[in-house]
């Protein structure tokens, strides 16, 4: 469990998975604003585009999802989740949510290919979709999710999920385990598995397998890898008291140039790189970005 200080005092934690689940679960984010007297304008939450799927719970309070592309403003159109159990597929663009009051929730981020192996879910059908978990996952997963709601604290909620996943993952995991610590490593490992599995090994067949497992083509997954690499390198430079050297970071990470980096960062987060770094520093709504620092 990695606690992250929040600018305004909201308890926010990242639980890293057990060693046996590192190729299945990326991490679990927990956040509570219960007991904090915040203005409505302070209750927005920003999330980047992601190749991951998510399992979500509301233990107290609720959330509403803003329309794609709408600004973090009270007048923006939004819809309530409508359930305490939420499932999200891979997201090709950033998303913003809003809490109408104090809330306490948890989100398990799971690798899409692992979820496909575990459940047979058509991950591609859930790209850019967020809905009731009961509509997406099998009955035993729904029972697990409902059991999590009955647990007395966050640590036991996380343990409940991992206890459920561990034997199932051990039964279906690939012989060559994927590296899931970084998107680049994960995408490359999945490409290798796609190229060495089954009978068809043409480029087209490999691409089809990858899209079947992850819901998105390899070029999109590599884009996430480049973006993540720049993100962590920029944080490292900022920690050393330096202003990130965006042109050099773009070249080192495989972008055509700095403009290419800026376009891709805007597509994934909604902001240019320098503005994103600034908002991570002073805007409470960017807590999910700070968790991974």
PAPAVEX-50980 format. One record per atom (N, C-alpha, C): x, y, z. Coordinates in pm, whole numbers, padded with zeros to 5 digits, always signed. Layout:
BEGIN
XYZ ...
% end
This chain:
BEGIN
+00085-00118+00000 +00000+00000+00000 +00088+00123+00000 +00065+00216-00091 +00143+00337-00100 +00053+00456-00075 +00061+00522+00046 -00021+00640+00068 +00036+00759-00008 -00051+00844-00060 -00009+00965-00129 -00072+01086-00061 +00009+01184-00017 -00049+01301+00044 -00137+01373-00056 -00254+01417-00011 -00345+01490-00097 -00338+01637-00062 -00352+01721-00163 -00333+01864-00143 -00427+01920-00038 -00550+01871-00037 -00650+01924+00054 -00687+01825+00163 -00614+01717+00174 -00633+01627+00286 -00717+01505+00262 -00757+01476+00138 -00838+01358+00112 -00751+01233+00116 -00784+01134+00200 -00705+01010+00202 -00711+00939+00067 -00594+00916+00008 -00583+00853-00124 -00471+00751-00118 -00497+00626-00163 -00396+00522-00151 -00390+00438-00278 -00270+00391-00307 -00249+00296-00414 -00202+00165-00352 -00278+00058-00374 -00239-00076-00330 -00178-00148-00450 -00052-00186-00440 +00011-00265-00545 -00027-00412-00528 -00037-00488-00637 -00085-00627-00628 +00016-00720-00564 -00032-00833-00519 +00055-00940-00473 +00150-00980-00585 +00268-01031-00552 +00361-01074-00656 +00298-01172-00755 +00209-01258-00708 +00148-01358-00796 +00049-01296-00894 +00014-01168-00875 -00088-01105-00959 -00034-00987-01039 +00099-00968-01041 +00152-00848-01105 +00128-00844-01255 +00110-00959-01320 +00080-00960-01463 -00070-00956-01490 -00149-00949-01385 -00295-00947-01396 -00353-00813-01352 -00307-00763-01238 -00358-00639-01179 -00249-00533-01180 -00281-00414-01229 -00183-00306-01229 -00176-00237-01093 -00291-00223-01028 -00294-00159-00897 -00438-00129-00859 -00458-00093-00733 -00591-00059-00682 -00586+00080-00619 -00671+00170-00668 -00677+00306-00617 -00795+00319-00522 -00770+00378-00406 -00875+00401-00307 -00873+00548-00268 -00991+00608-00258 -00998+00750-00222 -01125+00777-00144 -01113+00863-00042 -01228+00902+00038 -01225+01053+00063 -01339+01116+00041 -01355+01258+00078 -01461+01272+00187 -01495+01159+00252 -01594+01161+00359 -01541+01247+00474 -01625+01336+00522 -01586+01423+00632 -01522+01554+00589 -01500+01573+00459 -01439+01696+00408 -01548+01788+00353 -01549+01910+00400 -01650+02007+00359 -01599+02085+00239 -01614+02027+00121 -01563+02087-00001 -01675+02156-00079 -01637+02259-00152 -01731+02322-00244 -01752+02230-00365 -01864+02250-00435 -01894+02166-00550 -01782+02168-00653 -01718+02283-00670 -01613+02296-00771 -01489+02212-00738 -01477+02167-00616 -01359+02090-00575 -01378+01939-00591 -01493+01895-00639 -01525+01753-00639 -01507+01685-00775 -01428+01745-00862 -01399+01682-00991 -01279+01588-00979 -01278+01485-01062 -01169+01386-01065 -01127+01365-01209 -00997+01377-01237 -00945+01363-01373 -00872+01230-01388 -00900+01161-01500 -00835+01034-01529 -00784+01036-01673 -00666+00980-01699 -00615+00974-01835 -00678+00860-01914 -00660+00865-02047 -00691+00748-02128 -00608+00631-02078 -00659+00511-02095 -00588+00394-02042 -00621+00269-02122 -00525+00179-02139 -00555+00050-02202 -00614-00051-02104 -00623-00013-01976 -00667-00106-01872 -00819-00110-01861 -00868-00218-01802 -01008-00226-01760 -01015-00196-01611 -01131-00161-01563 -01143-00125-01421 -01269-00185-01359 -01253-00227-01233 -01366-00269-01150 -01379-00164-01042 -01498-00106-01024 -01514+00003-00930 -01626-00019-00830 -01607+00039-00711 -01705+00030-00602 -01727+00168-00542 -01851+00197-00507 -01883+00312-00423 -01926+00258-00287 -01849+00288-00184 -01884+00244-00048 -01970+00350+00021 -01940+00475-00008 -02023+00586+00039 -02031+00688-00073 -02143+00757-00081 -02158+00858-00184 -02173+00797-00323 -02153+00880-00424 -02173+00836-00562 -02091+00925-00655 -02097+00892-00783 -02023+00970-00882 -02104+00990-01008 -02064+01089-01086 -02127+01117-01214 -02018+01135-01318 -02042+01085-01437 -01943+01089-01545 -01977+01202-01641 -01880+01291-01664 -01901+01400-01756 -01896+01350-01900 -01968+01418-01988 -01964+01383-02130 -01821+01397-02182 -01781+01307-02270 -01645+01307-02324 -01613+01443-02387 -01504+01503-02346 -01462+01631-02399 -01516+01751-02326 -01611+01731-02234 -01667+01844-02159 -01567+01891-02054 -01561+02022-02027 -01467+02073-01926 -01512+02041-01785 -01419+02051-01690 -01452+02028-01549 -01525+02150-01496 -01654+02158-01527 -01737+02272-01488 -01874+02220-01446 -01936+02289-01353 -02065+02243-01300 -02175+02243-01406 -02159+02324-01511 -02262+02328-01616 -02244+02218-01720 -02134+02143-01713 -02108+02039-01813 -02210+01925-01800 -02254+01869-01912 -02346+01755-01906 -02279+01634-01843 -02353+01562-01763 -02298+01444-01696 -02412+01349-01663 -02374+01224-01638 -02475+01123-01604 -02429+01045-01482 -02521+01010-01393 -02483+00928-01277 -02449+00786-01320 -02361+00722-01244 -02326+00584-01274 -02446+00491-01258 -02531+00519-01161 -02651+00438-01145 -02631+00306-01075 -02511+00278-01028 -02483+00152-00959 -02365+00173-00866 -02362+00096-00758 -02247+00098-00667 -02134+00012-00719 -02162-00070-00822 -02062-00156-00884 -02044-00113-01029 -01923-00076-01066 -01899-00015-01196 -01790-00092-01271 -01811-00110-01401 -01707-00169-01486 -01673-00072-01597 -01544-00057-01624 -01498+00028-01733 -01403-00048-01823 -01424-00035-01954 -01331-00092-02049 -01217+00004-02077 -01124-00031-02165 -01016+00060-02203 -01073+00193-02254 -01006+00301-02221 -01052+00435-02258 -00952+00499-02353 -00999+00544-02469 -00910+00604-02568 -00891+00754-02548 -00963+00812-02454 -00948+00953-02423 -00961+00975-02275 -00925+01095-02226 -00936+01123-02083 -01081+01132-02038 -01104+01110-01911 -01239+01120-01855 -01236+01203-01728 -01350+01263-01698 -01366+01344-01578 -01494+01299-01508 -01485+01282-01377 -01603+01250-01298 -01625+01359-01194 -01744+01357-01136 -01780+01456-01033 -01858+01385-00924 -01827+01418-00800 -01900+01363-00685 -01997+01466-00632 -02126+01436-00627 -02224+01532-00577 -02211+01560-00428 -02131+01482-00358 -02107+01503-00215 -01987+01421-00172 -01964+01409-00042 -01853+01324+00006 -01868+01182-00047 -01756+01119-00080 -01761+00986-00141 -01639+00905-00100 -01656+00774-00100 -01548+00680-00071 -01559+00568-00173 -01455+00553-00255 -01461+00453-00360 -01330+00380-00380 -01336+00275-00459 -01218+00193-00489 -01225+00150-00635 -01107+00146-00700 -01099+00106-00840 -00982+00010-00858 -01011-00111-00904 -00907-00209-00936 -00879-00200-01085 -00752-00174-01119 -00711-00162-01259 -00653-00296-01303 -00716-00358-01401 -00680-00493-01441 -00638-00495-01588 -00536-00575-01619 -00486-00583-01756 -00594-00642-01847 -00620-00583-01963 -00731-00630-02047 -00715-00772-02097 -00591-00811-02131 -00570-00948-02179 -00590-01049-02068 -00554-01010-01944 -00578-01098-01830 -00727-01116-01807 -00801-01008-01814 -00946-01015-01793 -01012-01099-01903 -00963-01086-02025 -01019-01165-02134 -00995-01314-02110 -00875-01348-02062 -00845-01488-02032 -00929-01540-01916 -00952-01456-01817 -01024-01497-01697 -01175-01512-01720 -01231-01429-01808 -01377-01424-01820 -01430-01453-01960 -01342-01445-02061 -01391-01457-02198 -01457-01331-02249 -01449-01222-02174 -01513-01096-02212 -01458-01045-02345 -01545-00995-02430 -01504-00926-02552 -01462-00785-02511 -01333-00768-02481 -01284-00639-02431 -01309-00529-02532 -01294-00560-02661 -01314-00459-02764 -01454-00399-02760 -01553-00476-02718 -01690-00425-02710 -01708-00325-02597 -01609-00319-02506 -01619-00227-02393 -01523-00109-02403 -01456-00095-02516 -01369+00022-02534 -01455+00149-02528 -01412+00244-02445 -01482+00372-02425 -01622+00354-02366 -01643+00245-02293 -01771+00225-02224 -01747+00211-02074 -01840+00265-01996 -01840+00251-01851 -01985+00224-01811 -02006+00117-01735 -02143+00082-01700 -02150-00005-01576 -02266-00065-01554 -02289-00150-01439 -02204-00278-01452 -02129-00309-01349 -02044-00428-01351 -02125-00554-01378 -02249-00557-01333 -02333-00676-01350 -02361-00705-01497 -02353-00604-01582 -02381-00622-01725 -02260-00677-01800 -02142-00670-01740 -02019-00706-01811 -01962-00840-01770 -01970-00874-01642 -01891-00985-01590 -01978-01103-01546 -01918-01223-01540 -01993-01344-01502 -02045-01337-01359 -02134-01431-01327 -02203-01431-01198 -02107-01441-01080 -02000-01522-01093 -01909-01536-00979 -01832-01406-00953 -01805-01330-01059 -01741-01200-01042 -01836-01101-00975 -01962-01107-01014 -02061-01019-00951 -02073-01051-00803 -02075-01180-00769 -02083-01221-00629 -01961-01170-00551 -01843-01179-00612 -01723-01126-00547 -01736-00976-00525 -01781-00904-00628 -01794-00759-00616 -01892-00720-00506 -02000-00795-00494 -02097-00767-00389 -02041-00801-00252 -01956-00904-00245 -01892-00940-00118 -01796-00830-00073 -01730-00765-00168 -01639-00656-00134 -01713-00544-00061 -01838-00519-00101 -01917-00414-00037 -01940-00441+00112 -01932-00567+00153 -01959-00602+00293 -01835-00599+00381 -01717-00580+00322 -01592-00583+00400 -01580-00457+00485 -01515-00467+00603 -01514-00356+00698 -01413-00245+00669 -01310-00272+00588 -01210-00167+00562 -01144-00191+00427 -01066-00093+00384 -01008-00099+00249 -00911-00216+00233 -00829-00242+00332 -00731-00351+00321 -00801-00484+00298 -00911-00507+00369 -00981-00634+00351 -01062-00636+00221 -01100-00520+00172 -01166-00514+00041 -01069-00555-00069 -00948-00501-00062 -00845-00539-00160 -00814-00687-00150 -00800-00737-00027 -00770-00879-00007 -00881-00967-00062 -01006-00922-00048 -01119-00999-00100 -01109-01015-00251 -01073-00908-00320 -01057-00913-00466 -00940-01005-00502 -00827-00989-00436 -00709-01067-00471 -00725-01215-00436 -00793-01245-00326 -00820-01384-00291 -00904-01452-00400 -00995-01376-00458 -01079-01427-00567 -00998-01446-00694 -00915-01350-00726 -00841-01354-00852 -00729-01458-00854 -00660-01474-00741 -00535-01551-00741 -00550-01693-00797 -00641-01776-00746 -00649-01913-00801 -00696-01915-00946 -00781-01822-00983 -00830-01817-01121 -00719-01775-01216 -00637-01681-01173 -00527-01636-01258 -00420-01745-01271 -00393-01816-01163 -00294-01924-01170 -00337-02031-01269 -00468-02048-01286 -00519-02152-01375 -00512-02113-01523 -00513-01982-01554 -00522-01941-01695 -00402-01859-01742 -00315-01820-01653 -00206-01731-01692 -00119-01797-01800 -00063-01717-01891 +00023-01774-01995 +00151-01833-01937 +00208-01930-02007 +00331-01992-01958 +00443-01889-01947 +00450-01799-02045 +00548-01691-02038 +00477-01570-01982 +00499-01540-01855 +00428-01431-01791 +00466-01297-01854 +00364-01213-01869 +00387-01081-01926 +00442-00987-01820 +00521-00892-01866 +00572-00789-01775 +00471-00675-01774 +00411-00649-01659 +00303-00551-01653 +00341-00424-01579 +00467-00413-01536 +00504-00296-01458 +00498-00168-01542 +00528-00176-01669 +00524-00061-01759 +00449-00101-01885 +00373-00009-01943 +00294-00039-02061 +00382-00086-02177 +00500-00025-02195 +00589-00066-02303 +00629-00213-02291 +00669-00253-02170 +00710-00392-02148 +00592-00486-02169 +00476-00447-02118 +00357-00531-02132 +00320-00548-02279 +00318-00439-02355 +00281-00448-02497 +00380-00534-02573 +00510-00517-02545 +00611-00596-02615 +00600-00744-02579 +00576-00774-02451 +00561-00913-02408 +00439-00977-02472 +00329-00899-02482 +00208-00953-02543 +00230-00978-02691 +00305-00890-02758 +00336-00911-02899 +00416-01039-02919 +00510-01064-02829 +00589-01187-02839 +00503-01310-02819 +00410-01303-02723 +00321-01416-02700 +00229-01439-02820 +00180-01328-02879 +00093-01341-02995 +00166-01402-03114 +00295-01370-03126 +00372-01420-03239 +00413-01565-03224 +00412-01617-03102 +00459-01755-03079 +00347-01849-03038 +00224-01801-03037 +00112-01887-02999 +00028-01920-03120 -00045-02029-03115 -00135-02075-03221 -00056-02103-03349 -00128-02131-03457 -00061-02175-03580 -00030-02058-03674 -00115-01958-03676 -00093-01846-03766 +00001-01744-03706 +00109-01711-03776 +00207-01619-03721 +00235-01502-03814 +00147-01477-03910 +00165-01362-03996 +00140-01235-03915 +00190-01122-03964 +00172-00996-03894 +00024-00966-03871 -00057-00994-03973 -00200-00966-03961 -00264-01052-03853 -00225-01180-03846 -00282-01269-03745 -00236-01230-03605 -00110-01188-03593 -00059-01142-03463 -00137-01020-03417 -00160-00926-03509 -00235-00805-03474 -00377-00840-03430 -00438-00936-03496 -00574-00977-03459 -00577-01034-03317 -00476-01117-03284 -00472-01174-03149 -00458-01064-03045 -00369-00970-03070 -00347-00862-02975 -00475-00781-02955 -00544-00750-03063 -00668-00673-03050 -00775-00754-02977 -00777-00885-03001 -00873-00970-02930 -00845-00972-02781 -00718-00980-02743 -00681-00985-02602 -00697-00850-02532 -00657-00742-02599 -00649-00612-02533 -00759-00514-02574 -00832-00546-02680 -00940-00457-02722 -00894-00344-02811 -00763-00325-02825 -00709-00216-02906 -00589-00267-02986 -00557-00204-03100 -00443-00249-03180 -00310-00213-03115 -00205-00280-03161 -00073-00260-03105 -00026-00114-03114 -00060-00045-03222 -00012+00093-03235 -00067+00181-03122 -00190+00154-03076 -00245+00230-02964 -00173+00194-02834 -00145+00067-02815 -00077+00023-02693 +00064+00082-02687 +00132+00086-02801 +00266+00147-02803 +00258+00296-02772 +00150+00360-02815 +00133+00502-02783 +00122+00525-02634 +00049+00436-02566 +00040+00447-02420 +00178+00427-02358 +00256+00335-02413 +00389+00310-02360 +00480+00431-02373 +00478+00497-02491 +00559+00618-02509 +00518+00726-02412 +00387+00746-02398 +00337+00851-02310 +00376+00826-02165 +00365+00700-02121 +00401+00667-01984 +00550+00688-01960 +00632+00652-02058 +00776+00670-02044 +00810+00818-02024 +00751+00906-02104 +00775+01049-02089 +00726+01098-01952 +00609+01049-01910 +00551+01091-01782 +00648+01064-01667 +00702+00943-01661 +00791+00909-01550 +00926+00980-01562 +00975+00999-01683 +01101+01070-01699 +01086+01217-01661 +00973+01277-01697 +00947+01417-01660 +00936+01432-01510 +00871+01337-01444 +00861+01342-01297 +00999+01331-01233 +01084+01246-01290 +01219+01231-01235 +01296+01361-01247 +01284+01430-01360 +01353+01558-01377 +01296+01662-01282 +01163+01663-01266 +01101+01759-01174 +01146+01734-01031 +01159+01607-00993 +01205+01574-00858 +01347+01625-00832 +01426+01638-00940 +01562+01689-00927 +01569+01841-00936 +01449+01903-00939 +01444+02048-00945 +01461+02106-01083 +01453+02023-01187 +01469+02070-01324 +01333+02086-01392 +01326+02179-01484 +01209+02188-01571 +01224+02079-01678 +01125+01994-01697 +01139+01886-01795 +01178+01938-01933 +01271+01871-01996 +01319+01908-02130 +01236+01830-02232 +01124+01888-02271 +01025+01815-02348 +01078+01769-02484 +01156+01851-02550 +01208+01812-02682 +01298+01689-02670 +01385+01688-02569 +01475+01575-02550 +01398+01450-02506 +01299+01469-02419 +01218+01355-02374 +01140+01296-02491 +01089+01383-02580 +01016+01335-02696 +01104+01248-02785 +01225+01294-02810 +01317+01218-02896 +01355+01085-02831 +01382+01087-02700 +01425+00966-02631 +01314+00863-02621 +01189+00906-02631 +01076+00815-02612 +01013+00769-02743 +01071+00810-02857 +01022+00760-02984 +00922+00847-03055 +00900+00971-03008 +00812+01063-03079 +00886+01126-03196 +00811+01167-03298 +00872+01232-03413 +00937+01364-03373 +00870+01438-03284 +00922+01566-03237 +00839+01610-03117 +00868+01728-03064 +00796+01776-02946 +00648+01799-02975 +00617+01843-03097 +00476+01865-03132 +00397+01734-03129 +00462+01626-03175 +00399+01495-03170 +00370+01455-03024 +00467+01479-02936 +00448+01451-02794 +00331+01531-02738 +00324+01660-02772 +00216+01745-02720 +00080+01696-02768 +00071+01659-02895 -00058+01610-02947 -00101+01483-02876 -00007+01391-02857 -00043+01264-02794 -00077+01283-02646 -00005+01373-02579 -00036+01400-02438 -00174+01462-02424 -00208+01552-02514 -00343+01610-02512 -00450+01504-02536 -00421+01411-02628 -00518+01306-02657 -00541+01217-02536 -00435+01187-02462 -00444+01094-02350 -00493+01161-02222 -00452+01287-02200 -00484+01353-02073 -00576+01474-02087 -00582+01532-02206 -00659+01654-02226 -00577+01781-02209 -00447+01766-02178 -00364+01883-02150 -00227+01868-02215 -00164+01983-02244 -00025+01982-02290 +00064+01937-02175 +00183+01883-02205 +00268+01826-02099 +00297+01920-01983 +00337+02044-02011 +00373+02135-01901 +00251+02172-01818 +00137+02192-01882 +00016+02225-01806 -00026+02106-01719 -00011+01986-01771 -00043+01867-01692 +00044+01862-01566 +00172+01886-01580 +00262+01885-01465 +00222+01989-01362 +00183+02106-01409 +00141+02212-01317 +00012+02174-01244 -00083+02119-01318 -00209+02081-01254 -00191+01968-01153 -00099+01880-01180 -00069+01775-01083 -00018+01834-00952 +00045+01950-00961 +00104+02013-00843 +00000+02082-00757 -00097+02151-00820 -00187+02235-00740 -00335+02197-00746 -00375+02108-00836 -00517+02079-00855 -00550+01945-00788 -00637+01948-00689 -00675+01828-00616 -00735+01722-00708 -00804+01766-00815 -00871+01673-00904 -00779+01581-00981 -00646+01608-00977 -00549+01525-01048 -00481+01425-00954 -00554+01386-00850 -00499+01292-00751 -00460+01158-00813 -00534+01113-00917 -00503+00982-00975 -00368+00983-01046 -00328+01097-01099 -00196+01109-01161 -00087+01106-01054 -00110+01174-00943 -00010+01181-00838 +00013+01045-00772 -00088+00960-00773 -00074+00828-00710 +00041+00748-00770 +00068+00768-00899 +00165+00685-00970 +00304+00748-00972 +00321+00860-00902 +00452+00926-00898 +00556+00839-00827 
% end
